[in-house]
Amino acid sequence: MPWQTFYSYSHKDEELRDKLATYLTPLKQKGLIAEWHDRKIEPGVNWDREISTKLDQADLVLILISPDFLASDYCFGVEMERAFSRAKQGQSKLIPILIRPCLWEESRFSALQMIPRDAKPVSSAPSMDEALKAVSLEIRKVVSEAVPAQEASRHERVTETVFDSSLDLVRNQIHAYARLYEKTRQRMRPSNERTTQMEGIFQRMQSLTNASYPLLAELRRSPSPGDRLAAVSILQTFADESSLTFLVDLIAKEKPFVGYHAARALRIAAGALDSPSYPALSAALDRARKVLDSAAVGFDSDRQTQLRIAVEELNQNIAVAAPPSRTYD
């Protein structure tokens, strides 16, 4: 069963889209992918409805990042909102492809793994052929796996069967706070004022944790930094051993604000998890301290302070939980 592949791109990049499609032809010939883009819309068809339908059917969305794409209200807005929403639900995969130089680092795509992996635009490569081949090989890795259609169908059946309107209200509010966080981080220069603004948004997320806890798994696997921050807000209220690796990854890879709150979540877990979780928590704290040391974030950063306190508290709890030594009269 081929991966239904949707091209999201600016029409000013049509030539590069065609070149990429040429390199992907062997994958199409092997039945690994079935491509679609808006130039295939037939005359007389409602183009907006057709695009929406094809995007909802897509297993894989190839996002061709360029200045014109980022400037397009339709591509960057309408298409991407739907694409990100489906990716959060595990219904499709997104692959952002940097085809021309642009400020992609200041966009929501900064949280996703960009290809080419060196983040050098295809159009600026010494050999465009080599760059497109490298991109094609990355896509081949993805489409060599099973199509996520079965998981998508399962999710859709569950959604249709168990529709909880109150949870939808919470989900929509959390996503709104997540988008507000991302806009604040991107549009304001680093400053105490920006940190204060982001902290206020985080506190609003935390006010919903009792209601948003069922969304934890969904928020954890989201490509949105704001959604992942919302997951951290939940984990600062409800410690969860299965989320320790997630928190360590955030400390290693996310921006300092998210990394700090992930470290704080680990500190809270040190005082909240029960003794059977101590080995996993100890290993997680060790990994977190090592990734911070290798990142050279400073001698005593806020994150390091949180982790040091967590280790001290965990060691105290381990000592308390240890069985008393046997004495003899």
SULQUI-V967764 format. One record per residue. N is the residue number from 1. PHI is phi in degrees with one decimal (none if undefined). PSI is psi in whole degrees, -180 to 180 (999 if undefined). Layout:
n=[N | N]
phi=[PHI | PHI]
psi=[PSI | PSI]
This chain:
n=[1 | 2 | 3 | 4 | 5 | 6 | 7 | 8 | 9 | 10 | 11 | 12 | 13 | 14 | 15 | 16 | 17 | 18 | 19 | 20 | 21 | 22 | 23 | 24 | 25 | 26 | 27 | 28 | 29 | 30 | 31 | 32 | 33 | 34 | 35 | 36 | 37 | 38 | 39 | 40 | 41 | 42 | 43 | 44 | 45 | 46 | 47 | 48 | 49 | 50 | 51 | 52 | 53 | 54 | 55 | 56 | 57 | 58 | 59 | 60 | 61 | 62 | 63 | 64 | 65 | 66 | 67 | 68 | 69 | 70 | 71 | 72 | 73 | 74 | 75 | 76 | 77 | 78 | 79 | 80 | 81 | 82 | 83 | 84 | 85 | 86 | 87 | 88 | 89 | 90 | 91 | 92 | 93 | 94 | 95 | 96 | 97 | 98 | 99 | 100 | 101 | 102 | 103 | 104 | 105 | 106 | 107 | 108 | 109 | 110 | 111 | 112 | 113 | 114 | 115 | 116 | 117 | 118 | 119 | 120 | 121 | 122 | 123 | 124 | 125 | 126 | 127 | 128 | 129 | 130 | 131 | 132 | 133 | 134 | 135 | 136 | 137 | 138 | 139 | 140 | 141 | 142 | 143 | 144 | 145 | 146 | 147 | 148 | 149 | 150 | 151 | 152 | 153 | 154 | 155 | 156 | 157 | 158 | 159 | 160 | 161 | 162 | 163 | 164 | 165 | 166 | 167 | 168 | 169 | 170 | 171 | 172 | 173 | 174 | 175 | 176 | 177 | 178 | 179 | 180 | 181 | 182 | 183 | 184 | 185 | 186 | 187 | 188 | 189 | 190 | 191 | 192 | 193 | 194 | 195 | 196 | 197 | 198 | 199 | 200 | 201 | 202 | 203 | 204 | 205 | 206 | 207 | 208 | 209 | 210 | 211 | 212 | 213 | 214 | 215 | 216 | 217 | 218 | 219 | 220 | 221 | 222 | 223 | 224 | 225 | 226 | 227 | 228 | 229 | 230 | 231 | 232 | 233 | 234 | 235 | 236 | 237 | 238 | 239 | 240 | 241 | 242 | 243 | 244 | 245 | 246 | 247 | 248 | 249 | 250 | 251 | 252 | 253 | 254 | 255 | 256 | 257 | 258 | 259 | 260 | 261 | 262 | 263 | 264 | 265 | 266 | 267 | 268 | 269 | 270 | 271 | 272 | 273 | 274 | 275 | 276 | 277 | 278 | 279 | 280 | 281 | 282 | 283 | 284 | 285 | 286 | 287 | 288 | 289 | 290 | 291 | 292 | 293 | 294 | 295 | 296 | 297 | 298 | 299 | 300 | 301 | 302 | 303 | 304 | 305 | 306 | 307 | 308 | 309 | 310 | 311 | 312 | 313 | 314 | 315 | 316 | 317 | 318 | 319 | 320 | 321 | 322 | 323 | 324 | 325 | 326 | 327 | 328 | 329]
phi=[none | -73.1 | -75.2 | -72.6 | -110.1 | -111.4 | -91.0 | -108.2 | -159.6 | -88.9 | -61.7 | -71.0 | -108.3 | -61.0 | -63.5 | -68.8 | -61.9 | -62.9 | -65.6 | -62.8 | -59.8 | -62.0 | -69.0 | -89.0 | -54.0 | -59.2 | -68.5 | -69.6 | -65.7 | -83.2 | 77.8 | -83.2 | -134.7 | -130.3 | -87.2 | -149.2 | -145.9 | -69.5 | -73.1 | -91.0 | -69.5 | -79.4 | -56.8 | 87.4 | -86.1 | -65.8 | -66.3 | -64.8 | -67.6 | -65.9 | -62.0 | -60.9 | -64.0 | -66.4 | -66.7 | -69.5 | -91.5 | -72.3 | -92.1 | -139.6 | -115.4 | -93.5 | -104.8 | -90.6 | -83.8 | -156.4 | -59.0 | -69.8 | -65.1 | -65.0 | -85.9 | -84.8 | -62.1 | -74.5 | -63.6 | -75.4 | -96.3 | -61.6 | -62.7 | -71.3 | -58.9 | -69.3 | -64.0 | -66.0 | -61.0 | -68.7 | -64.4 | -61.5 | -86.2 | 75.6 | -89.9 | -158.3 | -120.9 | -112.1 | -127.5 | -81.0 | -119.8 | -80.2 | -99.6 | -141.4 | -60.5 | -167.1 | -86.7 | -65.4 | -64.3 | -94.2 | -109.6 | -65.9 | -76.6 | -62.2 | -85.9 | -103.2 | -71.2 | -87.6 | -122.4 | -54.3 | -67.3 | -83.7 | 58.8 | -98.7 | -56.7 | -55.6 | -67.4 | -99.8 | -67.9 | -54.7 | -130.2 | -64.0 | -60.2 | -65.4 | -64.3 | -68.5 | -65.1 | -62.6 | -62.3 | -63.7 | -66.0 | -63.8 | -66.5 | -60.0 | -59.0 | -68.9 | -78.3 | -78.4 | -86.4 | -69.1 | -65.8 | -77.1 | -63.3 | -63.8 | -65.3 | -62.5 | -63.3 | -61.6 | -62.1 | -63.9 | -66.1 | -65.0 | -63.6 | -70.0 | -81.0 | -116.4 | -103.5 | -108.2 | -63.9 | -67.2 | -67.6 | -62.1 | -62.2 | -64.3 | -57.6 | -62.6 | -68.9 | -61.4 | -63.2 | -64.6 | -64.7 | -62.0 | -65.8 | -64.3 | -60.5 | -62.7 | -64.3 | -63.5 | -64.4 | -79.3 | -94.5 | -103.1 | -70.0 | -55.5 | -169.1 | -61.6 | -63.8 | -64.4 | -60.8 | -62.7 | -61.8 | -67.0 | -65.7 | -62.8 | -65.4 | -62.4 | -63.5 | -66.9 | -60.0 | -64.6 | -65.7 | -106.6 | -61.9 | -61.9 | -90.8 | -91.0 | -51.5 | -60.9 | -91.1 | -54.2 | -61.0 | -62.8 | -71.1 | -61.6 | -91.6 | -70.1 | -77.5 | -86.2 | -58.8 | -64.5 | -64.8 | -66.4 | -63.6 | -62.7 | -61.5 | -63.5 | -60.7 | -67.3 | -72.6 | -79.2 | -103.4 | -120.1 | -64.7 | -144.5 | -58.1 | -68.2 | -101.0 | -63.3 | -63.2 | -56.6 | -66.3 | -62.3 | -61.4 | -65.7 | -61.6 | -78.4 | -117.5 | -84.8 | -63.3 | -55.4 | -63.4 | -66.8 | -61.8 | -62.9 | -70.3 | -66.8 | -64.0 | -65.3 | -63.3 | -65.6 | -63.5 | -64.8 | -62.6 | -62.1 | -100.4 | -111.2 | -75.5 | -84.6 | -56.3 | -60.5 | -92.5 | -60.1 | -59.9 | -65.8 | -67.6 | -60.9 | -63.9 | -64.5 | -64.8 | -63.5 | -64.5 | -62.8 | -67.2 | -68.0 | -67.6 | -69.3 | -61.6 | -71.1 | -82.4 | 53.4 | -88.0 | 121.6 | -63.9 | -140.6 | -69.0 | -58.1 | -65.9 | -63.8 | -62.7 | -60.5 | -68.7 | -63.5 | -62.6 | -62.0 | -62.9 | -62.2 | -68.3 | -63.2 | -61.6 | -64.6 | -66.8 | -62.6 | -64.7 | -67.4 | -77.6 | -66.1 | -64.7 | -63.9 | -70.6 | -80.6 | -114.3 | -126.3 | -79.1]
psi=[120 | 153 | 121 | 113 | 125 | 127 | 122 | 118 | 165 | 143 | -21 | -12 | 21 | -37 | -42 | -35 | -43 | -39 | -42 | -42 | -36 | -43 | -24 | -1 | -43 | -34 | -36 | -40 | -31 | -1 | 19 | -31 | 155 | 113 | 151 | 140 | 169 | -12 | -8 | 0 | 128 | 154 | 139 | -9 | 140 | 107 | -37 | -44 | -38 | -43 | -45 | -42 | -47 | -36 | -37 | -23 | -10 | 137 | -26 | 130 | 117 | 117 | 113 | 101 | 127 | 170 | -40 | -34 | -47 | -27 | -9 | 118 | -35 | -52 | -52 | -26 | -77 | -54 | -45 | -34 | -45 | -41 | -44 | -39 | -45 | -37 | -38 | -32 | 1 | 19 | -15 | 172 | 147 | 135 | 106 | 131 | 117 | 104 | -25 | 152 | 136 | 173 | 57 | -24 | -22 | 9 | 177 | -15 | -8 | -21 | -9 | 154 | 116 | 146 | 147 | 150 | -20 | 3 | 30 | 125 | 143 | -43 | -20 | -1 | 146 | -36 | 111 | -33 | -46 | -39 | -44 | -33 | -42 | -41 | -43 | -37 | -38 | -42 | -38 | -39 | -41 | -49 | -4 | -14 | 174 | 144 | 136 | 19 | -39 | -43 | -40 | -43 | -41 | -45 | -43 | -38 | -42 | -41 | -40 | -35 | -43 | 87 | 112 | 102 | -34 | -38 | -35 | -38 | -43 | -45 | -47 | -39 | -42 | -44 | -35 | -43 | -38 | -45 | -37 | -40 | -47 | -42 | -41 | -45 | -38 | -34 | -20 | 143 | 151 | 125 | 167 | -35 | -43 | -42 | -41 | -42 | -46 | -35 | -37 | -40 | -41 | -40 | -36 | -38 | -44 | -29 | -15 | 6 | -36 | -32 | -28 | -5 | -40 | -16 | 2 | -51 | -42 | -44 | -35 | -41 | 6 | 145 | -6 | 125 | -36 | -41 | -40 | -35 | -39 | -38 | -40 | -39 | -36 | -42 | -16 | -13 | -41 | 99 | 140 | 114 | -38 | -11 | 4 | -43 | -40 | -45 | -41 | -42 | -38 | -41 | -36 | -34 | -24 | 171 | 159 | -37 | -48 | -40 | -39 | -46 | -28 | -42 | -38 | -36 | -38 | -39 | -42 | -38 | -32 | -28 | -5 | -32 | 152 | 168 | -35 | -19 | -4 | -44 | -44 | -40 | -41 | -44 | -40 | -43 | -37 | -45 | -41 | -42 | -36 | -42 | -33 | -40 | -42 | -24 | -10 | 56 | 3 | 159 | -43 | 61 | 168 | -39 | -43 | -37 | -45 | -43 | -38 | -43 | -40 | -44 | -44 | -43 | -40 | -43 | -38 | -43 | -38 | -41 | -40 | -37 | -17 | 140 | 143 | 145 | 146 | 133 | 155 | 136 | 999]
